[in-house]
Amino acid sequence: MRDYKSINQNHGYYIAGFVDGEGSFNVSLTKRKDYVGKWKITASFNVSQKDRTILAFVKKVIGCGTLRERKDGVVYYEVTNIRSLYENILPFFRKFCFLSENKKRNFAIFSKIVRKMYKKEHLNKEGFEEILQLREKLNQGVGRTRKYTLKSVKHTQ
């Protein structure tokens, strides 16, 4: 686990502000026939923009994740590894808090999901269903799309 006490506060709060406006916490589902419950659940944190320099700085300060570039020049900083989310992303944004209520709310929900996944609770039916319920509250509002709805997932279990 990274020691965030040594991070320059200006850098930490800069990143938190940047993520407050441009970042995203997500939980996605993928149908998988080779999984016991037929679903793979993936938690992810990402930020995207055209300036690779800022995203490389974010990656360096936080200490995990990957940078990828799309064909249109947009660069993604992404963290999907559950241990990195639990040990790096959650502590970082607990220390360097968001200002917007919406991002605070989404981060709180995402934190609960990541903690459950870190404890492997998503591998049992009850834990999986709790995560699905939390996921429904994540990123609510206009523009949110879900390939698999709560109803459609429950129907296939």
KOLSEPA-733950 format. One record per atom (N, C-alpha, C, CB): z, y, x. Coordinates in pm, whole numbers, plus 50000, padded with zeros to 5 digits. Last residue first. Glycine has a CB too. Example, Ala and Ser with C-alpha at 12.3 -4.5 7.8 and 13.67 -1.06 7.14 Angstrom:
% residues 2
507084977551285
507144989451367
507875000351290
505724994051408
507804943151319
507804955051230
507804967051320
509054955351131
END
This chain:
% residues 157
485924844547043
486984837247115
487304824047051
488244845447123
484144859246899
483604848946988
484674841047061
482684855147088
485694877746760
484874868246683
484384856646770
483674875446621
486694893946957
487624884946886
486864874146809
488514893046789
484344907647018
484994899347119
485904889147052
485784907947219
483774921846786
482804912146834
483414902746938
481594919246893
486074938346764
485744928746658
484794917946710
485114935946538
485824954546988
487004946146971
486724934946872
488204954546924
482404953447104
483514959347030
484664949447023
483074963546888
480414956747376
481164946847300
482374953547235
481614935147390
479424981047457
478474970347431
479134959647345
477954964247564
480395011847351
480904998847392
479854988547357
482284995647322
480505046347429
479775034847376
480395022147432
478255035747412
481315079247364
481815066347410
480975055347346
483315064447376
480425102147243
479725097547362
480195084147414
479855107747469
483505114447125
482055115047121
481465110147252
481585129447091
486355092047162
485645104447131
484145103047135
486055115047224
488405076847414
487995078747275
487215091747260
489215078747182
489245064447656
488025072547648
487505074147506
486945066247734
491115038447511
490635044647634
489325052047609
490445034147743
491725023547294
492275037147298
491765045147417
493795036547302
490634998947348
490135006147232
490595020847232
490604999347103
492244989847556
490884994347586
490285002447471
489974982147616
494464980547416
494594992647498
493214998547527
495334989447631
493284957547303
493854967947216
493984981147293
495244963447161
492624943147535
491564947347442
492054958647351
491094935447356
495194938447633
494284946947710
493144951847621
493714939247831
496094920947436
496794933747457
495904943447533
498114931447535
494314899547480
494244907047354
494974920547364
494844898747241
495214891347733
493834895647714
493704904147588
492894883347706
497824883247671
497584894347762
496194900147747
497804889947904
497244861247498
498054872547453
497814884947539
499534868847455
495694843647666
495164849247541
495924861747495
495214838747431
495704850448019
496174843247901
495754850747776
497724841347906
494614867448201
494144853548205
494714844948093
494504847448337
495824891448200
494534890648131
494004876348125
493524899548200
497964889348369
498214887348226
496914886248146
499054898748172
498064893748641
497224882748590
497464879648443
497464870348672
499134916348734
500094905448709
499394893148651
501204910248613
496844931448728
497434928548859
498424916948847
498144941048916
496554934348452
495584926448525
496124922448663
494274934148541
498754950948397
498634937848332
497664928748409
498164939348185
498044973348552
499294966048579
499244951948518
500514973948522
495674980848420
495624976348559
496884968548595
495444988348655
496724988748169
495744977848179
495714972148321
494334982848139
498365010148242
498934998548173
498014986448186
499195001648024
496415027448349
497505022348433
498145009948372
498575033248453
494915033848124
494285026348233
495355020048322
493355035448316
496825049547991
496315037247930
495725028048038
495235040447822
497105070548178
498285062848134
497855049448074
499105070948030
494475080448189
495085074648308
496295065948271
495505085748407
494185090647931
493335079447975
493915072548099
491925084448004
496135111247946
496215100547845
495415088347888
495715105647709
495135127548148
496485121848159
496625109748066
497565132448124
492695134848034
492685126448155
494055120148176
492265134748280
493675150147815
492795138647794
492815129247915
491365143447765
495085170947933
495795160947851
494965148447831
496175166947716
494535180948267
494025179548130
494765168348057
492505176848131
495735177648517
496165188648431
495715186548287
495645201848484
497005149248701
495945156348631
496535167648548
495125146748542
498885146349012
498665145148867
497475153248818
499905149448793
499485128849264
498655140749245
498125140449101
497465141449350
501065106049207
501555116649295
500805129749270
501425112449442
499435091749039
500805094448993
501385105949077
501705081749004
497185089349191
497135098549077
498485100049006
496105093748978
498155071149389
497575084149426
497635093949308
496115082349472
498995048349245
499985056849314
499435070749350
500475049849440
496375040149138
497515043749052
498545052249126
498195031148999
494805035649377
494425045549275
495625049749191
493335039749185
496335016349535
495815028949587
495595039349477
494505026549660
497274993749401
497994998449520
497525011949572
497874988249628
495554990049179
497004989749162
497734996449279
497474975249148
493004991449294
493345000149181
494865001349169
492744994649048
493254971249484
493034985149528
493364995049416
491574987149574
493514949349309
494584952549404
494454967049453
494554942749524
491064949649176
492294951849101
493464955349193
492634939549018
488204966949261
489134956849308
490514959449247
489214956649463
486754988949198
486874978649095
487854967649135
485514972649066
485875021449250
486895011649287
487025001849171
488285018649320
483265042649368
483795033449268
484845024149329
482665025349206
481205069549374
482385064049442
483055055349337
483355075449499
477755073549369
478935068749298
480005064749397
478575056849207
475245098349367
476105089549446
477345086149363
476515096149581
471935103549271
473335104549232
474125094049310
473515102749078
469275098649330
470055106549425
471525108349388
469435119849439
467915081449169
467755095749140
468615104649230
468095098348994
468725056349252
467385060849292
467195075849268
466325053049215
472195059149355
471125055449261
469805060949312
471425060749118
474385046849599
473475057349559
472405051849466
472825063849682
477885041449644
476555036249615
475685047849572
476615025249504
480845034349812
479875044849777
478535038049755
479785055949888
483975019249722
482625018649777
481835030949732
481915005649735
487525015049810
486365017549724
485045016949798
486505030849659
490105033449989
489485021349934
488235025249857
490485013449843
491455057350055
491555045650141
491005032650085
492945043550174
491695083849982
492315073649897
492405060249969
491515072049766
490275096350194
491655100250162
492355089350081
491665113450084
487755083350183
488565083350306
490025086350275
488015093750407
486875089349923
487045075449965
487955074550087
485675069049997
486695117349942
487605111149844
487905096849887
486985111449701
484665119250137
485985124750163
487025118450070
485975140150147
482575108449995
483005101550117
484405106350157
481985103950233
482345128349798
482745114749759
483195106449880
481595107749687
481495150149953
482755150849878
483235136849843
482585159349751
479025139950054
480095144450143
481445144650073
479785158350196
477205135649848
477845124049911
479055128149995
476835116649999
476505151549569
477045154849701
477835143049759
477935167349694
475885143649312
474835143049413
475335145849555
473745152949378
478315121149163
477635133949176
476625133149289
478645145349201
481045103649015
479665104349062
479215118849069
478735096348970
483705081149026
483315095249027
481875095449077
484275104249117
485735055648874
484565060648944
484405075648929
483325053748895
487435025748838
487605040148852
486355044848924
488935044148930
487694997248626
487035004948731
487395019648722
485515003248724
488224963348538
488734977148536
488054984648649
490314977648551
486734938048360
486694945648485
487214959748461
485264946048543
486774905348241
487214919048218
487294926048353
488594919448143
484704881248108
485214886948233
485574901448202
484144885848351
485044855647868
484884869847898
485454873148035
485564878247792
485644829347807
484274833747783
484014848447818
483924831447640
488024818747894
488044826747771
486694832647734
489024837847786
486994805648126
487744798348023
487734805947891
489204795948069
483654811948231
485054816148223
485724808848108
485174831348204
480974806048216
481744798548315
483224802648319
481134800448452
479884823848041
480044810047994
480924801948089
478684803247980
480784855947982
480614846248090
480874832348037
481544849448208
480184889347904
480204875547853
479924866147969
479154873647739
482254914748016
481004907648039
481154893547985
480624907548190
483684946547964
483684932247935
482294926747960
484134929447789
485504972748132
484304966848072
484474951848054
483074969748158
487155002048142
487404987648135
486214981548063
488764984248062
487575031948342
486875023348245
487355008948251
485385023848270
487885065248414
488615052548417
488025043848306
490185054748397
486245090248603
486285081948484
487075069148511
484855078548437
485745125048706
486065110948722
486185103448591
487335109448797
485415152648679
484235144348702
484485129348704
483615148148830
487885165648627
486645170148563
485505160248570
486205182848625
489705150748769
490065155048634
488795159148558
491075166848639
488535149249017
488485137448932
488825140948788
489455126648984
489205175349103
487815171049100
487645159149006
487335167449242
491985174049094
491255183649010
489805179848994
491355197649068
492445154149286
492915152249148
492175161749053
494445154649138
491365166649514
490765154349463
491175152149318
491175142249549
493185188149535
491745190749522
491065178549459
491115194149661
495565174649576
495385181749450
493925185749427
496275194149446
495005163549832
495375155149719
495135162049585
496825151049729
494525186449989
493475176449971
493765167749848
493345167550096
497005199149972
495805206249926
494675196349900
495375216850030
498665179850093
498785182749949
497565190049894
500045190949922
497625155050306
497665169550290
497655172650140
496465176550364
499515125650303
498265132350266
498515147350252
497675126450134
501905112950339
501285119050457
499985126550425
500995108450561
502525101550102
503365112850145
502715120350261
504765107850185
501155078650051
500515091150011
501345103450044
500245090849863
500585050750218
501645060750207
501005074250176
502505061450338
499185021850058
499025034050137
500175043650111
497695040750105
500004988250085
500005000050000
500005012450089
501225000049904
END
